[in-house]
Amino acid sequence: MITRTIHIDVAGQQLPVYLAHPEGKSSLPTILVISEIFGIHDYIISVANRLAEAGYLALAPDLFIRQGDPSREPTVAALMSNIVRKTPDAQVMADLDAVVEWAHTYGAETRRLGITGFCYGGRITWLYSHHNPQVKAGVAWYGRLAGAPTKGWPTLPVEIATALKTPVLGLYGGKDEHIPLDTVEQMRAALAQGQSKSQIHVYPDAQHGFHADYRPSYHPQAAQDGWQRALDWFRANGVAQVSGKCS
């Protein structure tokens, strides 16, 4: 397996991107991996590596590079205030567009493009799936769906649900204290009015962050089931290795 960090120029900013893919293969389907608020750390790297083992080119960009280093913030509140909420969605969409373009020049099969993300990244998964028609499928893990918009975050996933074309699988916890179930049901109802064939699955006993194996909220059964659902979702919606050629 090939693993390394590359740097992509985005309007003069060098964007670090963790890359992982099978060795000796070309024309790989591509999955963007969008991190939690904690940025690119060991857990996100492990997710990218698992996707590479499943036959994908996995690309995990450091979307907070301009705002700061999440690992240096003393509290979650400080991290949200100083970095995450100062990272505008428009900037993130442009960064992800650049990563997709780089993947194309690298020889990946970007016609088979997927995206998955966790917490903050789950919200971005919904938004980018709407932003970029190249995305064939998305898997959003416990991403925020509703709430008050801000200048940097002007659009909520629930607002784009009916217009969404890309099928997105939402994976949520029934005991999530950060994402109320009524907003999950609101999103589900909005999706039902659209044509994307998106779905939402709720794990009744799972909390927020149930896939993150380094957190107390880790729920092994939900995490394992969700991972299998994610892989199945990508395969069912055209994001899968078809005939990987030796390079």
Secondary structure, DSSP 8 states (H G I E B T S, - for coil): -EEEEEEEEETTEEEEEEEEE-TTEES-EEEEEE--TT-S-HHHHHHHHHHHHTT-EEEEE-TTTTT--GGG-SSHHHHHHHTGGGS-HHHHHHHHHHHHHHHHHHT-EEEEEEEEEETHHHHHHHHHHHH-TTEEEEEEES----S---SSS---HHHHTTT--S-EEEEEETT-SSS-HHHHHHHHHHHHTSSS--EEEEETT--TTTT-TTSTT--HHHHHHHHHHHHHHHHHTT-S-SS-EE-
